[in-house]
Amino acid sequence: MSEEEIAMITAAAVERTVSKKQILLQAGEICRHKIFITRGFLRTYRIGADGTEHIMQFSPELNWTTDGESYTHRTPSSYIIEALEDSQLMIWNRDRFDTLLQTIPNLRTYSEQLISRHLHLSRNRLYQTFSATPAEKYEDFLQAYPGILSRVPLRMVASYLGVSLKTLTRIRQAQLRQPVK
């Protein structure tokens, strides 16, 4: 995109600073915004019927997040988006973003590429859920999110991976005992 296009996109955003643990989307609300994280860290999660948190996505800086289903269809979200750290965000409401998509063809192309990439990553993650061992899931997680372990509690990593905290701890201990390659 050109500098002029980037300036238009930036000008249409609302910059917002949020505190750690601040909720940006509550389950039951309609998601009305696209969010770009310029600094900080967010998570998207859902609460199961038994009260268990199931983390669907981590969104570190320089990434986008939204509940695409709720945003697109204007239906209540099943998810919660929460700041894991004090964060600086750029937020666009749907009308502004739709206007940008019509005005800037390169943004539409970029947006479609992001959606395609997210779908690909989601399918791979779903496949991993069914086929990978807990240790393999953890290794892939470390590659996908380098440096994350210093930023989030292990219980959240376990939730994201769909394993118990005990299993994750056992995997980590086994890795520490392996000789360095």
DOGU-848814 format. One record per atom (N, C-alpha, C, CB): residue number from 1; atom name; x, y, z. Coordinates in Angstrom, 2 decimals. Each point is the difference from the previous one (the first is absolute). Glycine has a CB too. Example, Ala and Ser with C-alpha at 12.3 -4.5 7.8 and 13.67 -1.06 7.14 Angstrom:
REM residues 2
k  a  east  north  up
1  N  13.19  -5.69  7.80
1  CA  -0.89  1.19  0.00
1  C  0.90  1.20  0.00
1  CB  -1.89  -1.17  1.25
2  N  1.54  2.22  -1.97
2  CA  0.82  1.19  0.06
2  C  -0.77  1.09  0.73
2  CB  1.18  -0.63  -2.15
***
This chain:
REM residues 181
k  a  east  north  up
1  N  0.84  -1.19  0.00
1  CA  -0.84  1.19  0.00
1  C  0.88  1.24  0.00
1  CB  -1.83  -1.24  1.21
2  N  1.30  2.28  -1.78
2  CA  0.74  1.25  -0.06
2  C  -0.05  0.72  1.35
2  CB  -0.51  0.19  -2.46
3  N  1.40  0.74  2.65
3  CA  0.00  0.79  1.24
3  C  -1.31  0.76  0.16
3  CB  2.50  0.22  -0.13
4  N  -3.06  0.24  -0.99
4  CA  -1.28  0.72  0.04
4  C  -1.12  -0.92  0.47
4  CB  0.78  1.51  -1.87
5  N  -0.79  -2.74  1.38
5  CA  -1.03  -0.97  0.40
5  C  0.15  -0.34  1.49
5  CB  -0.05  -0.95  -2.34
6  N  1.28  0.75  2.78
6  CA  0.23  -0.30  1.42
6  C  -0.45  1.18  0.87
6  CB  1.95  -1.49  -0.62
7  N  -1.69  2.71  0.15
7  CA  -0.43  1.19  0.75
7  C  -1.52  0.06  0.09
7  CB  2.06  1.22  -0.76
8  N  -2.77  -1.59  -0.31
8  CA  -1.47  -0.02  0.02
8  C  -0.52  -1.04  1.00
8  CB  -0.04  0.74  -2.41
9  N  0.67  -1.90  2.39
9  CA  -0.42  -1.08  0.90
9  C  0.23  0.41  1.45
9  CB  0.55  -1.73  -1.77
10  N  0.60  2.30  2.03
10  CA  0.34  0.45  1.36
10  C  -0.93  1.10  0.46
10  CB  2.38  -0.63  -0.41
11  N  -2.67  1.57  -0.47
11  CA  -0.87  1.13  0.35
11  C  -1.42  -0.45  0.34
11  CB  1.38  1.47  -1.48
12  N  -1.82  -2.58  0.90
12  CA  -1.35  -0.50  0.26
12  C  -0.11  -0.77  1.31
12  CB  -0.33  -0.11  -2.45
13  N  1.48  -0.21  3.04
13  CA  0.02  -0.79  1.25
13  C  -0.16  0.90  1.21
13  CB  1.45  -1.71  -1.10
14  N  -1.95  1.10  2.15
14  CA  0.00  0.63  1.32
14  C  1.11  -0.67  0.79
14  CB  -2.51  0.54  -0.06
15  N  3.45  0.26  0.56
15  CA  1.06  -0.57  0.83
15  C  -0.52  -0.13  1.43
15  CB  1.82  1.00  -1.47
16  N  -1.51  -2.13  2.07
16  CA  -0.52  -0.25  1.35
16  C  1.05  -0.73  0.82
16  CB  -2.35  -0.10  -0.88
17  N  2.51  0.53  2.11
17  CA  0.86  -0.67  0.95
17  C  -0.90  -0.78  0.95
17  CB  1.82  1.79  -0.18
18  N  -1.50  -3.06  0.39
18  CA  -0.78  -0.83  0.92
18  C  0.93  -0.59  1.06
18  CB  -1.68  -0.54  -1.83
19  N  1.12  0.29  2.97
19  CA  0.75  -0.55  1.12
19  C  -0.06  -1.53  -0.02
19  CB  -0.48  2.07  1.35
20  N  1.47  -2.66  -0.71
20  CA  0.02  -1.45  0.19
20  C  -1.33  -0.43  0.62
20  CB  2.53  0.00  0.26
21  N  -3.08  -1.09  -0.75
21  CA  -1.26  -0.61  0.44
21  C  -1.25  0.75  -0.48
21  CB  1.23  -0.81  1.99
22  N  -1.06  1.87  -2.79
22  CA  -1.16  0.71  -0.51
22  C  -0.65  -0.83  -1.10
22  CB  1.05  2.23  0.56
23  N  -2.38  -2.33  -0.49
23  CA  -0.77  -0.76  -0.98
23  C  -0.36  0.93  -1.15
23  CB  -0.92  -1.56  1.80
24  N  1.21  1.11  -3.03
24  CA  -0.33  0.78  -1.20
24  C  -1.25  -0.52  -0.67
24  CB  2.41  0.48  -0.31
25  N  -2.70  -1.75  0.49
25  CA  -1.24  -0.60  -0.51
25  C  -0.46  -1.01  1.02
25  CB  0.68  0.33  -2.43
26  N  -1.93  -0.23  2.80
26  CA  -0.59  -0.92  0.98
26  C  -0.86  -1.00  -0.75
26  CB  0.02  1.78  1.83
27  N  -0.05  -3.02  -1.40
27  CA  -0.89  -1.00  -0.59
27  C  -1.43  0.54  0.08
27  CB  1.55  -1.93  0.66
28  N  -2.30  1.78  -1.74
28  CA  -1.37  0.51  -0.06
28  C  -0.11  1.34  -0.70
28  CB  -0.44  -1.23  2.09
29  N  1.55  1.96  -2.20
29  CA  0.00  1.27  -0.73
29  C  0.26  -0.26  -1.48
29  CB  0.81  1.23  2.06
30  N  -1.22  -0.29  -2.89
30  CA  0.32  -0.07  -1.42
30  C  1.35  0.69  -0.21
30  CB  -2.48  -0.02  -0.66
31  N  3.39  -0.66  -0.03
31  CA  1.31  0.56  -0.28
31  C  -0.16  1.05  -1.09
31  CB  1.17  -2.16  0.66
32  N  -0.84  3.39  -0.35
32  CA  -0.20  1.11  -0.93
32  C  1.31  0.64  -0.47
32  CB  -2.18  0.42  1.12
33  N  3.33  -1.05  -0.78
33  CA  1.28  0.62  -0.30
33  C  1.03  -1.00  -0.50
33  CB  -0.50  1.69  1.73
34  N  1.43  -1.17  -2.52
34  CA  1.24  -0.70  -0.33
34  C  1.08  0.67  0.84
34  CB  -0.74  -0.62  -2.40
35  N  1.63  -0.17  2.94
35  CA  1.02  0.50  0.92
35  C  1.38  -0.38  -0.52
35  CB  -1.60  -0.17  1.95
36  N  2.49  1.15  -1.96
36  CA  1.41  -0.24  -0.31
36  C  0.80  0.35  1.25
36  CB  -0.32  0.48  -2.50
37  N  1.16  -1.39  2.95
37  CA  0.77  0.19  1.22
37  C  1.35  0.62  -0.37
37  CB  -1.16  -1.98  1.14
38  N  1.38  3.23  -0.75
38  CA  1.29  0.64  -0.29
38  C  1.01  -0.29  1.10
38  CB  -1.18  1.80  -1.27
39  N  0.69  -2.00  2.49
39  CA  0.87  -0.36  1.12
39  C  -0.87  -0.77  0.99
39  CB  1.53  2.04  -0.32
40  N  -1.00  -3.13  0.85
40  CA  -0.74  -0.76  1.00
40  C  -0.36  -1.39  -0.48
40  CB  -0.88  2.13  0.86
41  N  -0.17  -2.68  -0.23
41  CA  -0.32  -1.40  -0.20
41  C  -1.45  -0.25  0.39
41  CB  2.40  -0.66  0.42
42  N  -3.17  0.02  -1.31
42  CA  -1.40  -0.33  0.26
42  C  -0.22  -1.49  -0.12
42  CB  -0.71  2.25  -0.84
43  N  -0.40  -2.70  1.38
43  CA  -0.40  -1.40  -0.21
43  C  -1.49  -0.03  -0.31
43  CB  1.83  -0.85  1.56
44  N  -2.21  -0.16  -2.32
44  CA  -1.41  -0.26  -0.30
44  C  -0.31  -1.36  0.58
44  CB  0.01  1.41  -2.14
45  N  -1.06  -1.46  2.96
45  CA  -0.32  -1.28  0.65
45  C  -1.50  -0.15  0.18
45  CB  2.21  0.04  1.16
46  N  -2.58  -1.23  -0.78
46  CA  -1.40  -0.34  0.23
46  C  -0.08  -0.78  1.31
46  CB  -0.53  -0.04  -2.51
47  N  -0.57  0.18  3.19
47  CA  -0.21  -0.74  1.24
47  C  -0.92  -1.18  -0.29
47  CB  0.32  2.10  1.41
48  N  0.15  -3.30  -1.08
48  CA  -0.81  -1.21  -0.21
48  C  -1.13  -0.10  1.01
48  CB  2.01  -1.14  -0.94
49  N  -2.92  0.23  0.70
49  CA  -1.15  -0.21  0.88
49  C  0.44  -0.33  1.43
49  CB  -1.34  -0.77  -1.97
50  N  2.51  0.15  2.10
50  CA  0.51  -0.37  1.32
50  C  0.81  1.12  0.65
50  CB  0.05  -2.37  -0.76
51  N  0.03  3.54  0.08
51  CA  0.74  1.13  0.55
51  C  1.47  0.05  -0.41
51  CB  -1.55  -0.07  1.89
52  N  1.98  -0.88  -2.71
52  CA  1.39  -0.06  -0.43
52  C  0.25  1.01  -1.13
52  CB  0.11  -2.44  0.66
53  N  1.03  3.14  -0.57
53  CA  0.40  0.92  -1.07
53  C  0.65  -0.79  -1.13
53  CB  0.32  1.87  1.67
54  N  -0.71  -1.54  -2.90
54  CA  0.60  -0.61  -1.18
54  C  0.55  1.14  -0.85
54  CB  -1.59  -2.02  0.04
55  N  2.90  2.18  -0.05
55  CA  0.63  1.08  -0.75
55  C  0.09  -0.40  -1.46
55  CB  1.31  0.75  2.04
56  N  -1.88  0.09  -2.89
56  CA  -0.03  -0.26  -1.42
56  C  1.15  0.68  -0.74
56  CB  -2.46  -0.24  0.16
57  N  2.88  1.41  0.36
57  CA  1.00  0.76  -0.73
57  C  0.75  0.92  0.95
57  CB  -1.39  -0.11  -2.08
58  N  2.69  0.22  1.85
58  CA  0.82  1.04  0.61
58  C  0.29  1.02  -1.10
58  CB  1.05  -1.60  1.73
59  N  -1.06  2.87  -1.38
59  CA  0.25  1.07  -0.97
59  C  1.05  0.94  0.55
59  CB  -2.36  -0.17  -0.88
60  N  3.62  -0.09  0.56
60  CA  1.07  0.92  0.43
60  C  0.03  1.23  -0.89
60  CB  1.34  -1.94  0.87
61  N  -0.45  2.88  -0.53
61  CA  0.11  1.23  -0.78
61  C  0.23  -0.30  -1.48
61  CB  0.89  1.17  2.03
62  N  -1.34  -0.22  -2.83
62  CA  0.09  -0.05  -1.46
62  C  -0.86  -1.11  -0.59
62  CB  2.30  0.92  0.17
63  N  -3.40  -1.23  0.51
63  CA  -0.97  -0.97  -0.48
63  C  -1.40  0.59  0.11
63  CB  1.50  -1.92  0.68
64  N  -2.42  1.32  -1.43
64  CA  -1.40  0.40  -0.01
64  C  -0.79  -0.98  0.85
64  CB  0.23  1.04  -2.29
65  N  -1.37  -0.58  2.81
65  CA  -0.92  -0.92  0.65
65  C  -1.42  0.55  -0.10
65  CB  1.81  -0.77  1.58
66  N  -2.73  -0.14  -1.59
66  CA  -1.44  0.31  0.00
66  C  -0.72  -1.33  0.16
66  CB  0.27  2.10  -1.48
67  N  -1.56  -2.09  1.69
67  CA  -0.79  -1.21  -0.13
67  C  -0.66  0.10  -1.36
67  CB  -0.42  -0.27  2.55
68  N  1.03  -0.35  -3.54
68  CA  -0.44  0.13  -1.38
68  C  -1.44  -0.37  -0.24
68  CB  2.30  -0.46  -0.62
69  N  -2.76  -0.60  1.25
69  CA  -1.38  -0.45  -0.18
69  C  -0.98  1.05  0.51
69  CB  0.75  -2.39  0.21
70  N  -0.54  2.86  1.01
70  CA  -0.87  1.01  0.58
70  C  0.07  1.31  -0.77
70  CB  0.31  -1.08  2.23
71  N  0.89  1.47  -2.62
71  CA  0.22  1.24  -0.74
71  C  -0.71  -0.03  -1.35
71  CB  2.22  0.28  1.15
72  N  -2.05  -1.36  -1.89
72  CA  -0.56  -0.11  -1.35
72  C  -1.51  -0.13  0.02
72  CB  2.12  -1.06  -0.73
73  N  -2.64  0.21  1.61
73  CA  -1.44  -0.30  0.00
73  C  -0.81  0.81  1.01
73  CB  0.60  -2.28  -0.74
74  N  0.12  3.10  1.52
74  CA  -0.64  0.84  1.02
74  C  -0.85  -0.84  0.96
74  CB  -0.04  1.92  -1.64
75  N  0.66  -3.00  2.09
75  CA  -0.64  -0.89  0.96
75  C  0.78  0.04  1.32
75  CB  -0.87  -1.50  -1.88
76  N  0.22  1.15  2.98
76  CA  0.71  0.01  1.28
76  C  1.20  -0.95  -0.02
76  CB  -2.15  0.57  1.15
77  N  3.21  -0.11  -0.57
77  CA  1.24  -0.77  0.07
77  C  -0.07  -1.05  1.10
77  CB  1.27  1.97  -0.88
78  N  -0.58  -3.06  0.66
78  CA  0.17  -1.02  1.03
78  C  1.33  0.19  0.73
78  CB  -1.40  -1.61  -1.34
79  N  2.19  2.60  0.88
79  CA  1.37  0.16  0.47
79  C  0.19  1.27  0.81
79  CB  0.75  -1.28  -1.98
80  N  0.34  1.27  2.70
80  CA  0.45  1.15  0.78
80  C  1.38  0.39  -0.54
80  CB  -1.32  -0.72  2.10
81  N  1.52  2.01  -2.31
81  CA  1.33  0.49  -0.37
81  C  0.48  0.84  1.16
81  CB  -0.50  -0.01  -2.51
82  N  1.68  -0.34  3.05
82  CA  0.53  0.62  1.21
82  C  1.47  0.38  -0.19
82  CB  -1.63  -1.31  1.39
83  N  2.01  2.42  -0.80
83  CA  1.41  0.42  -0.01
83  C  0.77  -0.80  1.05
83  CB  -0.64  2.33  -0.79
84  N  1.72  -2.97  0.39
84  CA  0.86  -0.72  0.93
84  C  1.10  0.91  0.55
84  CB  -0.48  -2.13  -1.24
85  N  0.68  3.25  0.57
85  CA  0.98  1.01  0.41
85  C  -0.61  1.36  -0.28
85  CB  1.99  -1.53  -0.46
86  N  -1.45  2.58  1.08
86  CA  -0.37  1.34  -0.42
86  C  0.31  0.07  -1.49
86  CB  0.47  1.05  2.31
87  N  -1.41  -0.55  -3.10
87  CA  0.14  -0.09  -1.46
87  C  -0.42  1.30  -0.68
87  CB  -0.41  -2.45  0.13
88  N  1.04  2.69  -1.27
88  CA  -0.35  1.14  -0.86
88  C  -0.62  -0.58  -1.26
88  CB  1.89  1.47  0.93
89  N  -3.10  -1.01  -1.26
89  CA  -0.76  -0.58  -1.09
89  C  -0.41  1.05  -1.02
89  CB  -0.81  -1.76  1.55
90  N  0.58  1.30  -2.76
90  CA  -0.67  0.80  -1.02
90  C  -1.30  -0.75  -0.30
90  CB  2.20  0.95  -1.01
91  N  -3.32  -0.22  1.06
91  CA  -1.31  -0.64  -0.13
91  C  -0.80  0.69  -1.10
91  CB  0.03  -0.63  2.45
92  N  -0.67  -0.18  -3.29
92  CA  -0.87  0.50  -1.05
92  C  -1.39  -0.58  0.21
92  CB  1.95  0.23  -1.62
93  N  -2.99  0.60  1.56
93  CA  -1.35  -0.56  0.02
93  C  -0.32  -0.52  -1.40
93  CB  -0.72  1.59  1.86
94  N  -0.32  -2.34  -1.96
94  CA  -0.31  -0.69  -1.26
94  C  -0.24  0.97  -1.15
94  CB  -0.98  -1.85  1.33
95  N  0.21  2.91  -1.09
95  CA  -0.29  0.95  -1.08
95  C  1.27  0.64  -0.54
95  CB  -2.23  0.45  1.03
96  N  3.11  -0.03  -0.13
96  CA  1.26  0.62  -0.44
96  C  0.87  -1.00  -0.76
96  CB  -0.10  1.56  1.97
97  N  0.17  -2.79  -1.45
97  CA  0.85  -0.98  -0.66
97  C  -0.57  -0.38  -1.36
97  CB  0.72  -0.87  2.24
98  N  -2.05  0.73  -2.34
98  CA  -0.63  -0.31  -1.28
98  C  0.26  1.10  -1.02
98  CB  -1.77  -1.31  1.20
99  N  1.73  2.56  -0.76
99  CA  0.31  1.13  -0.89
99  C  1.44  -0.08  -0.48
99  CB  -1.69  1.43  1.20
100  N  2.60  -1.77  -0.28
100  CA  1.40  -0.15  -0.39
100  C  0.18  -1.13  -1.02
100  CB  0.69  0.85  2.26
101  N  -1.41  -1.95  -2.06
101  CA  0.10  -1.13  -0.94
101  C  -0.46  0.40  -1.40
101  CB  -0.36  -1.58  1.91
102  N  -0.67  2.43  -1.98
102  CA  -0.50  0.46  -1.30
102  C  0.93  1.03  -0.63
102  CB  -2.33  -0.43  0.79
103  N  2.98  1.22  0.04
103  CA  0.85  1.09  -0.48
103  C  1.40  -0.46  -0.36
103  CB  -1.32  1.54  1.40
104  N  1.81  -2.56  -0.68
104  CA  1.40  -0.43  -0.17
104  C  0.02  -1.48  -0.41
104  CB  0.80  1.69  1.73
105  N  -0.73  -1.95  -3.04
105  CA  0.01  -1.39  -0.46
105  C  1.12  -0.84  0.61
105  CB  -1.00  0.80  -2.13
106  N  2.16  -0.19  2.37
106  CA  1.10  -0.74  0.61
106  C  -0.35  -0.48  1.41
106  CB  1.61  1.35  -1.36
107  N  -2.43  -0.59  2.08
107  CA  -0.42  -0.42  1.33
107  C  -0.93  -1.20  -0.11
107  CB  0.23  2.35  0.87
108  N  -1.11  -2.33  -1.85
108  CA  -0.90  -1.15  -0.20
108  C  0.84  -1.25  -0.28
108  CB  -1.84  1.52  -0.90
109  N  2.83  -1.41  0.03
109  CA  0.87  -1.14  -0.32
109  C  0.73  -0.48  1.26
109  CB  0.29  0.87  -2.36
110  N  0.27  0.07  3.11
110  CA  0.71  -0.34  1.24
110  C  -0.94  -0.68  0.99
110  CB  1.55  1.95  -0.35
111  N  -2.75  -1.41  0.49
111  CA  -0.98  -0.56  0.93
111  C  -0.36  -1.43  -0.41
111  CB  -0.91  2.31  0.45
112  N  0.71  -2.54  -1.73
112  CA  -0.32  -1.34  -0.49
112  C  1.15  -0.96  0.26
112  CB  -1.48  0.99  -1.75
113  N  2.71  -0.52  1.60
113  CA  1.17  -0.83  0.28
113  C  0.07  -0.36  1.48
113  CB  1.20  1.08  -1.91
114  N  -1.50  -0.12  2.78
114  CA  -0.02  -0.27  1.44
114  C  -1.06  -1.03  0.36
114  CB  0.81  2.32  0.43
115  N  -1.98  -2.19  -1.01
115  CA  -1.08  -0.95  0.27
115  C  0.40  -1.40  -0.47
115  CB  -1.71  1.84  -0.24
116  N  2.30  -1.92  -0.94
116  CA  0.46  -1.29  -0.53
116  C  1.07  -0.61  0.90
116  CB  -0.54  0.78  -2.33
117  N  1.49  0.05  2.76
117  CA  1.07  -0.48  0.88
117  C  -0.58  -0.50  1.33
117  CB  1.61  1.62  -1.07
118  N  -2.56  -0.86  1.62
118  CA  -0.61  -0.39  1.27
118  C  -0.76  -1.32  -0.16
118  CB  -0.20  2.44  0.67
119  N  -0.51  -2.61  -1.77
119  CA  -0.72  -1.25  -0.25
119  C  0.99  -1.17  -0.09
119  CB  -1.84  1.27  -1.20
120  N  2.93  -1.06  0.49
120  CA  1.03  -1.03  -0.13
120  C  0.57  -0.39  1.38
120  CB  0.57  0.88  -2.30
121  N  -0.22  0.15  3.10
121  CA  0.55  -0.27  1.33
121  C  -1.02  -0.70  0.90
121  CB  1.48  2.01  -0.24
122  N  -2.74  -1.61  0.14
122  CA  -1.06  -0.62  0.81
122  C  -0.18  -1.47  -0.37
122  CB  -1.15  2.22  0.19
123  N  1.17  -2.50  -1.49
123  CA  -0.14  -1.40  -0.43
123  C  1.19  -0.84  0.45
123  CB  -1.33  0.75  -1.98
124  N  2.52  -0.20  1.88
124  CA  1.18  -0.73  0.47
124  C  -0.08  -0.25  1.49
124  CB  1.36  1.03  -1.82
125  N  -1.81  -0.04  2.55
125  CA  -0.14  -0.18  1.45
125  C  -1.03  -1.07  0.32
125  CB  0.65  2.40  0.35
126  N  -1.76  -2.40  -1.06
126  CA  -1.03  -1.02  0.21
126  C  0.55  -1.38  -0.32
126  CB  -1.80  1.68  -0.55
127  N  2.53  -1.79  -0.55
127  CA  0.61  -1.28  -0.37
127  C  0.95  -0.47  1.11
127  CB  -0.20  0.60  -2.45
128  N  1.01  0.35  2.96
128  CA  0.94  -0.33  1.07
128  C  -0.73  -0.50  1.24
128  CB  1.59  1.71  -0.89
129  N  -2.71  -1.09  1.18
129  CA  -0.79  -0.40  1.17
129  C  -0.35  -1.48  -0.07
129  CB  -0.92  2.32  0.19
130  N  0.60  -2.79  -1.40
130  CA  -0.39  -1.39  -0.17
130  C  1.17  -0.95  -0.15
130  CB  -2.06  0.82  -1.04
131  N  3.18  -0.34  0.49
131  CA  1.04  -0.93  -0.41
131  C  1.33  0.11  0.74
131  CB  -1.08  0.05  -2.16
132  N  1.39  1.09  2.73
132  CA  1.33  0.18  0.61
132  C  0.00  -0.42  1.47
132  CB  0.45  1.89  -1.59
133  N  0.72  -2.29  2.03
133  CA  0.17  -0.30  1.42
133  C  0.08  1.33  0.76
133  CB  1.19  -2.21  -0.50
134  N  -1.39  2.20  1.80
134  CA  0.16  1.24  0.77
134  C  1.38  0.63  -0.18
134  CB  -1.62  -0.90  1.65
135  N  2.66  0.09  -1.71
135  CA  1.36  0.53  -0.19
135  C  0.14  0.67  -1.37
135  CB  0.91  -1.80  1.52
136  N  -1.49  1.21  -2.55
136  CA  0.04  0.60  -1.33
136  C  -0.77  1.31  -0.04
136  CB  0.20  -2.29  -1.01
137  N  -1.35  2.33  1.67
137  CA  -0.78  1.24  0.07
137  C  0.82  1.10  0.66
137  CB  -2.14  -1.33  0.13
138  N  2.83  0.97  0.94
138  CA  0.80  0.98  0.74
138  C  1.15  0.52  -0.87
138  CB  -0.59  -1.14  2.16
139  N  1.27  0.25  -2.87
139  CA  1.10  0.41  -0.88
139  C  -0.51  0.95  -1.09
139  CB  1.18  -2.18  0.44
140  N  -2.29  1.85  -1.05
140  CA  -0.57  0.87  -1.04
140  C  -0.42  1.35  0.59
140  CB  -0.79  -2.04  -1.27
141  N  0.27  2.01  2.48
141  CA  -0.39  1.23  0.68
141  C  1.20  0.91  0.21
141  CB  -1.87  -1.23  1.14
142  N  2.98  0.66  -0.68
142  CA  1.21  0.79  0.23
142  C  0.51  0.64  -1.29
142  CB  0.58  -1.51  1.92
143  N  -0.72  0.80  -3.03
143  CA  0.42  0.56  -1.28
143  C  -0.95  1.11  -0.46
143  CB  1.02  -2.22  -0.61
144  N  -2.31  2.03  0.84
144  CA  -1.00  0.99  -0.44
144  C  0.03  1.25  0.85
144  CB  -1.42  -1.86  -0.82
145  N  1.72  1.71  2.10
145  CA  -0.02  1.13  0.95
145  C  1.33  0.07  0.76
145  CB  -2.51  -0.22  0.23
146  N  3.60  0.56  -0.90
146  CA  1.28  0.08  0.73
146  C  -0.06  1.09  1.07
146  CB  1.22  -0.81  -2.06
147  N  -0.66  0.51  3.21
147  CA  0.05  0.98  1.08
147  C  -1.26  0.12  0.83
147  CB  1.58  1.19  -1.39
148  N  -2.60  -1.96  1.07
148  CA  -1.28  0.15  0.70
148  C  0.04  -0.49  1.45
148  CB  -1.11  -0.26  -2.20
149  N  1.98  -0.72  2.47
149  CA  -0.01  -0.59  1.34
149  C  0.36  0.99  1.10
149  CB  0.61  -2.16  -1.04
150  N  0.08  3.22  0.69
150  CA  0.32  1.01  1.00
150  C  -1.13  1.02  0.16
150  CB  2.43  -0.30  -0.54
151  N  -3.47  0.17  -0.29
151  CA  -1.06  1.00  0.00
151  C  -1.35  -0.51  0.50
151  CB  1.17  1.04  -1.88
152  N  -1.37  -2.35  1.89
152  CA  -1.29  -0.55  0.44
152  C  0.20  -1.14  0.98
152  CB  -1.02  0.66  -2.20
153  N  0.06  -0.85  3.08
153  CA  0.09  -1.14  0.94
153  C  -0.09  -1.34  -0.74
153  CB  -1.02  1.44  1.80
154  N  1.70  -2.44  -1.26
154  CA  -0.03  -1.33  -0.63
154  C  -1.41  -0.56  -0.12
154  CB  2.28  -0.40  0.92
155  N  -3.16  0.75  0.02
155  CA  -1.37  -0.52  -0.07
155  C  -0.69  0.46  -1.29
155  CB  -0.12  -0.02  2.52
156  N  0.48  1.23  -3.00
156  CA  -0.59  0.48  -1.25
156  C  0.58  -0.73  -1.20
156  CB  -0.35  2.24  1.05
157  N  1.63  -2.56  -1.00
157  CA  0.61  -0.78  -1.07
157  C  -0.65  -1.39  -0.03
157  CB  2.21  1.27  0.23
158  N  -2.39  -1.86  0.93
158  CA  -0.65  -1.31  0.07
158  C  -1.42  0.07  -0.58
158  CB  1.38  -0.58  2.04
159  N  -2.11  1.63  -1.70
159  CA  -1.35  0.18  -0.53
159  C  0.01  0.10  -1.52
159  CB  -0.66  1.16  2.12
160  N  1.58  -0.37  -2.65
160  CA  0.12  0.16  -1.45
160  C  0.30  -1.34  -0.68
160  CB  0.80  2.35  0.34
161  N  0.07  -3.13  0.28
161  CA  0.40  -1.29  -0.58
161  C  -1.03  -1.10  0.22
161  CB  2.34  0.67  0.35
162  N  -3.27  -0.44  0.58
162  CA  -1.00  -1.02  0.30
162  C  0.56  -1.15  0.81
162  CB  -1.15  0.62  -2.09
163  N  2.13  -0.30  2.95
163  CA  0.58  -1.00  0.88
163  C  -0.10  0.50  1.44
163  CB  1.60  -0.80  -1.82
164  N  -1.43  -0.09  2.76
164  CA  -0.03  0.41  1.40
164  C  1.31  0.70  0.36
164  CB  -1.55  -1.92  0.57
165  N  1.50  2.72  0.46
165  CA  1.20  0.67  0.49
165  C  1.04  -1.04  0.44
165  CB  -1.38  1.99  0.73
166  N  0.91  -3.08  -0.15
166  CA  0.89  -1.07  0.44
166  C  0.74  -0.61  -1.20
166  CB  -1.54  -0.48  1.94
167  N  0.82  0.24  -3.04
167  CA  0.62  -0.55  -1.20
167  C  1.02  0.96  -0.57
167  CB  -2.09  -1.29  -0.49
168  N  1.75  2.57  0.42
168  CA  0.92  1.00  -0.53
168  C  1.26  0.09  0.86
168  CB  -1.94  1.28  -0.94
169  N  1.79  -1.32  2.24
169  CA  1.14  0.05  0.91
169  C  0.90  -1.21  -0.23
169  CB  -1.38  1.26  1.70
170  N  0.78  -2.42  -1.87
170  CA  0.76  -1.24  -0.24
170  C  0.80  0.12  -1.33
170  CB  -1.75  -1.36  1.29
171  N  1.13  1.91  -2.33
171  CA  0.67  0.17  -1.29
171  C  1.20  0.94  0.15
171  CB  -2.18  -0.38  -1.22
172  N  1.96  1.47  1.91
172  CA  1.08  0.98  0.20
172  C  1.15  -0.60  0.81
172  CB  -1.70  1.85  -0.09
173  N  1.39  -2.62  1.11
173  CA  1.05  -0.64  0.81
173  C  0.80  -1.00  -0.83
173  CB  -1.42  0.29  2.06
174  N  0.72  -1.03  -2.92
174  CA  0.68  -0.98  -0.85
174  C  0.94  0.71  -0.98
174  CB  -1.97  -1.57  0.20
175  N  1.57  2.72  -0.70
175  CA  0.86  0.77  -0.91
175  C  1.25  0.50  0.72
175  CB  -2.01  0.68  -1.31
176  N  1.86  -0.27  2.55
176  CA  1.15  0.50  0.76
176  C  1.02  -1.09  0.26
176  CB  -1.48  1.70  1.06
177  N  1.03  -2.95  -0.97
177  CA  0.90  -1.12  0.26
177  C  0.70  -0.50  -1.26
177  CB  -1.47  -0.64  1.90
178  N  0.97  1.06  -3.09
178  CA  0.62  -0.46  -1.25
178  C  1.33  0.71  -0.21
178  CB  -2.27  -0.47  -0.99
179  N  3.25  -0.24  0.42
179  CA  1.28  0.65  -0.29
179  C  -0.18  1.08  -1.07
179  CB  1.24  -2.11  0.61
180  N  -0.46  3.18  -0.50
180  CA  -0.06  1.09  -0.97
180  C  0.60  -0.46  -1.32
180  CB  0.14  1.72  1.84
181  N  -0.82  -1.41  -2.94
181  CA  0.46  -0.44  -1.34
181  C  0.94  1.02  -0.58
181  CB  -2.12  -1.24  -0.37
***
